[in-house]
Amino acid sequence: MTGQLDLYGVFLPGVSALALGAYGLFPMMTSLLARIGLYRILWHPSLFNFALYITLVGGLSAILNWLQT
């Protein structure tokens, strides 16, 4: 992955694209986990949501690195 992303002349860090992708996947994952009933047994749902978002960003990064090789 390149270090920068050119968006109509505005250069953004490459990780911002990953963060936006994870932001798009996050509501789908939380609604799926709420339907399963996971949030009823969690001690602190906000911490879980933060960890889920960080995991999604890391997962997208790993997938992109794997696709580039």
WOHUFEN-V494240 format. One record per pair of residues at least 4 apart in sequence whose ideal C-beta (glycine too) atoms are under 7 Angstrom apart, sorted by the first residue. I is the first residue (numbers start at 1). GAP is how many residues later the second one is. D is the distance in whole Angstrom. If there is no record, write none. Layout:
BEGIN
i = <I	I>
gap = <GAP	GAP>
d = <D	D>
END
This chain:
BEGIN
i = <1	1	1	2	3	4	4	4	4	5	5	5	5	6	7	12	15	16	17	18	18	18	18	19	19	20	21	21	22	22	22	22	22	25	25	26	26	26	26	27	28	29	29	30	30	31	32	33	33	34	38	39	42	44	45	46	47	48	49	50	51	52	53	54	55	56	57	58	59	60	61	62	63	64	65>
gap = <13	63	67	12	11	7	8	9	10	7	9	11	12	5	5	4	4	4	4	4	39	42	43	4	38	4	4	39	4	31	34	35	38	4	31	4	26	27	30	4	4	4	23	4	19	4	4	5	6	5	4	6	6	4	4	4	4	4	4	4	4	4	4	4	4	4	4	4	4	4	4	4	4	4	4>
d = <5	6	7	6	6	5	7	7	6	5	6	7	5	6	6	5	6	6	6	6	5	5	6	6	6	7	7	5	6	6	4	5	6	6	5	6	7	6	6	6	6	6	6	6	7	6	7	4	7	5	7	5	5	7	6	7	6	6	6	7	6	6	7	6	6	6	6	6	6	6	6	6	6	6	7>
END
